[in-house]
């Protein structure tokens, strides 16, 4: 984990994404206290993806197509 001073983060915000590698977090420090965490986007997306996948079985039971074929519905949307 790398530390970035708040003054540096404020002075050069466009340089912040380059300071965070895909495997590493960065923290922004102001007066010795952590005020922000910079984390790779994949760390934020994966829990949401997993939660959505976990919900799929219950969604299948909840939503009914009333005899319609899902492929026909998909193809209609693509036209």
Residue pairs with C-beta under 8 A, 6 or more apart in sequence:
1 24
1 25
1 26
1 27
2 19
2 20
2 24
2 25
2 26
2 27
3 26
3 27
3 28
3 29
4 16
4 19
4 26
4 27
4 28
4 29
4 38
5 28
5 29
5 30
6 28
6 29
6 30
6 31
6 35
9 16
9 28
9 36
16 26
16 38
19 26
19 38
20 26
20 38
20 39
20 40
21 40
22 40
22 42
23 40
24 40
25 37
25 38
25 39
25 40
25 43
26 37
26 38
27 34
27 36
27 37
27 38
28 34
28 35
28 36
28 37
28 38
29 35
65 73
